[in-house]
Amino acid sequence: MLNRRTLLTASAATTLTACGRSGPPAGLLRVATTGLPDSLDPARGEFAAAALIYKQIHAGLTEYGPDGALAPGLAEHWSVDERGLVWTFRLREGLTWSDGHPLTAEDVAWSARRIVDPSQSFAVLGDFYAVTNARAIHAGEMSPDQLGVTALDDRTVEFRLETPLGLFPTLMREFYPFPRHVIARVGLDWIRPENIVTAGAYTVGAESQMSLDLVRNPNYYNAARVAIPAIRVDSVREDATRMRLFRAGDYDLADRPPANQIGFWRERLGEQFQSFNAPILRYLKVNHAREPLGRVAVRRRLSQAIDRSFLAHEFYADTAMPAFSVLPGRAGTEPAATPLDDRIDRPLQIRTTTGEGERLAVAIADDWARIGIESELLVSYPTDLYQAVDAGDFDIAIASFNRGLKSDPFFMLDPFAPDGFAANFNWDDTSFADLMAAARRQNDPAARAQLYLAAMQRLHDQMAVIPLLHERAHWLVGERVTGTRADIQPMLWRDLELIDA
């Protein structure tokens, strides 16, 4: 029988040396990640790995500055009317795609119509629904040409909203225009290496099932400041394998070292092991449509039984913080113990994936067993887990999300709002939905923050999900890499440098 004690036995990592190796190619940044994008097309990519690559090859109307703050992107400035319903973006002069073709406001407007077209896009629209007619178009009730986006001239594009959305420029950081002239010629094959055209700091040189080669885009609007000429990204799924290969000198940058070895490697690697405050939430997704999980008292009792301090200490070397709220820095406290009127008369199924999730699930099941609640673990591949959750075929799932460079803590709430990417647990709460909608309409930051806090409290009072931990992001950064910052993850490779480049 597995329990928490059996999981604490971890083998010591083996240090590999690079005997007989030649040095790395000059000017090539070698990156190992947990996976590659499921698609290079932002209208169709759904995996978290896609968002990281999109930051390198595509460009938004607005951008992440070097410190992660909102900055100009393809648009040099923007404005909103007094009602908060019409946003106007002015593009930089002389923009071109990586093939030298002009990038115009009509490309932006056409791309907006494509992102809401259900025949072209798998994208979760979220706040893009605020654009006039976007929701009806996405539902197939209107044609894409009725979207409230217009190119006023070659450099000016106007977005008309149905409701005010004060965060609209921030959201435009991850709305990436598409090369209309290429898609018109080759359709969905536009993302093949021989066809792909992008507007970001890099474009794609080659692609395989396990690797992606990026090359500097000479037509990027800020190309003069991009120091690294080429990047190779490899998919190395196993955390321990990525660590061994980094230690062997095969990679300059690698994400997610093994969670159960964080303390060991942090001590061994010193400055090469870098940790960052990050909007990462580990939580339990609870299926409200399955009894007895539809009862608040049951969800609270399950939450109260979990020893979060044990999880943070034993599995994350205290680099994660116990969480009782989805917002970092507002951990809150658990309510007083909630007695259950009757016993839970069936085992609760916990769905998870191998590795980190499985270890957490076993420890949580052990905690629940101590209060007489039985559970069953079902371990599967990530895609199988996602499909099961989307289909409602689960009791409880070990879930997490990483909001990347979105430093505003309120982005942690957005996934649970109606139409959010994590709102797939059969919780339909009018009070929470109304608060979230009001917060997004609010232009005043202080008033918006108060509405978000009220929404957070509603989520917590109902124990709609069960927060577990606020994690930190960990990256392995080789000696060749410079330009990283202590306050932001090294996810903007255009801002990094190589000593030998």
N, C-alpha and C positions, 0 to 999 in steps of 0.2 A: 504494500500500500504506500502510495506517495504521500508525503506530508512535507511541511516546511523544512524540517530538519534534513531530509534527504536532498533537498534542493540547494542547501548551503554548501555542499561539497563540490567544489570546483577545482579542476585541475590547474596547476600553475601553467602560465603561458610559456611557450618555448620561444626563445629569442633566436631569430635566424640572422645569419650574416650573408653578406653579398660577396662571397669569395669568388674572385675571378670575373666579377662583373665589369663591364665597361660603364662609363658614366652615362647619365641620362642625356637624350638629345637636347642640344641647346635650344632655348626658345619654346620648348614644349612643356606645358603644364599637364601633369598626369593625375587624373582624378578617379577615385574609386567611390561609387555610390551603391546604395542598396538595390537600385534598379534603374532601368531606362524608361523614358516616356512610352506610354502605350500608343501615342501618336504625337507627331511634331506639329499637328494642326490644333491650335487652341480651341477651335470649335468642336473638336472631337476627343481630345485627350481628357482622361478622367483620373489618372493616377497622380499621387502627390509628386512622384519623380518628374512628371511633366512640367510642373510649375517651376522647378529649379532650372531646367533647360530653357524654358521659355524666357526666363530672365536674361539669358545669355544671347539668344538668337533673335528675339522679337523686341519691339519697342512700343511702349504705350504712349498715349497722348500726354500723360504725366509720368513721372519716374520716381524710383527710390533714389534719394541722394546718397552720397557715401556714408552718411550717418543713419540711413534708413528713413529720413523724413521726406515729406512730399517735396518734389522738385520738378522743374520743367522737363518735358520729354520731347516728343515730336512737336508738341505745342509749346510755344515760348511764353504765352500767358493766356489767361482765361478770365471770364467775368460771368456774373449772374444778374438777372433783372431783380427789381425790388420785391417781386412776389416769390422769388426763389424757384421759378418754374422754367426759366429759359437760360441755359448755359451756353456760352459762346467761346469756342477755342480757336486761337489764332496760331496756325502752324509756322514753324521756322521757314525762313526763305531758303529756297534751293534744295529742299529735301529730295532724296532719290532712294530707290530700292538698291539692293546689293548688285543688281545687274545694270545700274545706271538709269533705269527708267524713272521718270518723275513720280514722286509720291504726292498726291493731291488731296484736297478736302473731299473730293468725290470718292476717292479710295476709302477714306474713313467712313463716310456715310454708307457706302456699299457694304463695307465690312460690318457695320452695325446691323444692317438688314440681314446679312448672312448669319450673324450670331444668334438671331431670334428665329430664323427659318428652321422649322422642325425637320425639313428634308435635308438640311445641310449640317445641322449642329446638334451635338449631344450635350452642350454646355448647360450647367446649372446656372440659370440667369440671376437668381437672387435679386439684388437691388437694381439690376438692369430692367426689372419689371416696372420700375418707376417711369421709364421712357414711354411716352404716349403710344398706346396700342401694342406695346411689346407683349403683354400677357395674352391678348387675343390672337396675335400672330403666332405665338409659340403654341397655342392651343389649336391652331389650324382654322381659326374662325375668320381671319383676315389675311390679306396678302402682305408679304414683307414690304412692298413699296408704300404701305400706309404707315410705316414706322415714323415717329416724330423726330427724324434726323434729316437735316438738309445741308448741302454744301452751298453756302452763300456766294462763294467765289473760290478760286483755286487754293486759297490759304485759310479760309474761314469755314468752320462747320458749327452748326447750331443743333443742340439737343433740347427738345421740348419735353417736359416732364408732366405727368398727371398729378403728382404730389411733390412738394418740396423735398429735396434730398441734400442736406448740407454737406454730406461726405462725398458727393458725386466726383469732384476732382481726385480725391483719394482713391476711389474705386477705379478711376480711369488708368491707374498704374498697371492694371492687369487686363485691360481691354486692348488687344493687339490688332491693329489693322492688317488685312490680308492683301497680297499682291493680286489685285483684280485682273491685271493683264495676263498673268500666268494662269490663274484658275480658269479664265475664259478659254484658254487654249488646251489645257491638259486635265482640267477638272480636279478630282481628288488626288490625282497623281502629282499634284504640285509640290508635295512634301518629299518626293523621291530625290535623292542627292543630285541626280542629273537635271532636275527641274527647279529645285527649291530656290526661292528668292525671299530674303528677309530684310528687315530694317534695323535690326539690333546690332550690337557690337561685334557679333560673330555670325557666320553662316555655316552651313553644313557641308563638309568636304566628302565624308563617307559615312556609311551606316551599316551595321550588322546587328544580329540578334543580341550580341553581347557588348558592343562598343559603338561609340559615336565620335567622329572626328570633327572638330570645329576649327574654322580658320577665320582670322580677323577680317571683318568687312570693311574694305577701304572706303566705302560710301556711307558709312555710319556718320551721323551728324557730328559726333564727337570723337572721330577716329583718331585724331592726333593724341588723345589722352589714353588710348588703349595700348598698354605696354606689351602684353603677351601675344605673340603672333599665332600660336596654335595651341589647341587643347584636345587631349584624348580622354574621353569619359568611358570607363568600363563598369559594367554591372557585375558586382561581386556581392551576391545575396547574403552569404553567411558573415556575420559580424566578426567572428574569430578569424576567418580567412582574410578579410580586409585588413585586420590588424597585423596578421603575419606578413602579408605582402607589403604593407607600409613599412614595417620594421625591416624588411629585406631590401628596401630601397626602390621598390617597383612603382611607388606612388608618392606624389608630393602633397596630395590633399585627399583625405578620406573622412567620411562621416560615420557617426554612430559606432563607436567602439563597443565591445561587448558590455552590456549593462552590469553583468555580474562580476566584471573585472575592472570597473572604473577606478576603484581605489588603488589597485595594483599598478595599472598603467599610468595613472596620474603621477604616481611617485616615480616610476621608472623613466617616463618620457620627459618629465619636466616641462619646459616651454613648448615642446612639440604637442603636448596635450592641452588644448585650449577649450575652455568652457564659457558659455554665454547665457545670460538671461534670455529666455525665449518664450514665446506664447505657445507652449506645448501643454496640453491637458491629457492626462490619462484618466479614464472614467469607465463606469459601467453603464452600458446602454440597456435600458429595461423596457421590455415589451409590455406596454400598458394594456394591450388587448388580451393578454393571457392572465387568467386568475391563478393565484391571488395577487399578482403583481400590479393589478389595477388599483389596489388599495394603498393610500398614502402611508398608513400605519405599517404595512408590510415593508414598503420601500425604506422607511425610516429605520425599522428594526434591522434590516439587512445592512444599512449604512453604518449604524452604531456598532455592529459586531466586528467591523473590519479594523484591524490594527494597522493604521496607515504609517505610524512611526516605524513599525517593523519593516514594512515594505520599503520605505525610504532608506532606512539604515542598511538593511541586509542586501537589497538588490540594486541600490543606487549609490552606495557609499555616502549617504547623506547629501548628495548633490541634488536630489529631488526633495520637494517640500510637501508634507501632508496637506491635502486640500479638502475643504468642506464647501467650497464655492468654486464656480468655474472661472472666476476672475482672480488672477494673481494679485497678491498683496491685500486681498480681502478674504482671507481664509475662513473667517467666521468661526462659529462653534457649533458643535452638534447639540440638538435639543436634548432635554432630559430623556432618559430611557423610556421607550414606548412599549408598553406591554401589548401582546397580541391576544385578542379574545379567544382565538382558537389556533391550534397548531397548523402548520403548513403540511398538508397531507400527501404531498408528492415531492420527489426530488426535483430541484431546480436545475435546469440544463444551463451550463456555462459554455458558451462558444468562444473559441480563441484560436490563435495560431501558434506554431511552434516557437520555442525560444523564450523570449522575454514575457510574452503574453501567457504562455503556458505556466511559467514559474509563478507569475502573479496569481493566476487562476487557482493553482494548487494551494497557495497560502491563504487565499480568500475562502476557498472551500473548507480548509482546516478551521478558520475562524468561525464559519457558519456552523460547522459540526459541533463546536463547543456550546452553541446555544440550541442544539437539537434540530438544526435545519440541514437536511441532506441535499447533496448536489451531485451532478454528473458532468464530467468534462468531455467536450467534443472538440477535438483539435483538428484543424484543417488548413489548407492553403489559404492565403489572403483572399484570392478571387472567390473561392467557395464560401468563405465567411461573408464577404460583401453581398453575394447573391442571396444567401440565406436571410440576412438581415433585411435586405430590400424586399424580399418576399414575405417577411413577417414570420419566418420559420426559426424562431429563437425565443428563449426566455430572457437570458441575460448574455450580453456579449462584452468581452474586454475590448474597449475601443480607445482610440487616441486620435488627436489631430495636432498638426504643427502649422501655425499660421505664418510661418516663415519670417518675413521681415515686417509684418504688420504689428508694430509695437504698441499701438493704441489697445489697451486691455479690453475695450468693448468689442473688438473683433472676435473675442472668445465667445460672445453670446450669439453672434450672427448665425453660426451654423445650426443653432437650435430653433431659430425663428421659422415661421412658415416659409416654405420654399428653400430653406437652408439645406446644405449638403448633408448635415447630420440629423435632420428632423425626420428620421425614419423609424420612430419607435412608438407610433400610434398614440401620441399625446396631443390632444386638440384643446388648448386652453385659450379662451377668448381674452382673458385679462393679460396674459403674457404677450399674445399676438398684438393687442392694441398698444401696449407699452412699447414694444419694439417698433411698431409702425410709427408711433409718435416720435420716438427718438430719432428715427431716420429722417423724418420730415423737419426736424429742428435744426436751424442754422446756427443758433447760439451754442457754443461748446459747453458752457456751464449748465444750461438748461437741458441739453442733450445728455450730459453726464448724469444728471439727476433721474432722468427717465430710464436710462440704462441701468442705474442702480436699483430702481424700483422693479424693473424686469428681472434683474438678477435675484432679488429677494423673492419674487414670485416663483421662479424656477427652484430656488432653494426650499421655500416653504412647502412646495408640493413634492420635493425630492423627485423631480421629473427624471433626472439622471443622477447617478451617484458618483460625485467626483472622488478621485483617489489621490492623485499626485499632480503637482505642477513640476514638470521636469525642466532641466537645463539642457541646452544643446551642446554636444561635444563634437569637436572636430580634431583630427590629427593633421598638423601642419608641418611640412618638411622644412629643412633648413634653407632650401632654395627659394622659398616663398617669402616675399615681403609685402607690406601694405595692408596686412590684416589689422583690425581694430579690436580693442578690448570690449567695445560696447555693441558690436554687431557681428552676426555670423558671417563667415567668408562665402557668401552666396552670390556676390556681384563680382564675377571674375574679371570684368573689365577694369576694376579698380585695383587689382593685384599686380605684382611685379615678380619677375624671376631674376635672381642674381646674375645668371648667365645669359639672359635674353638680350 
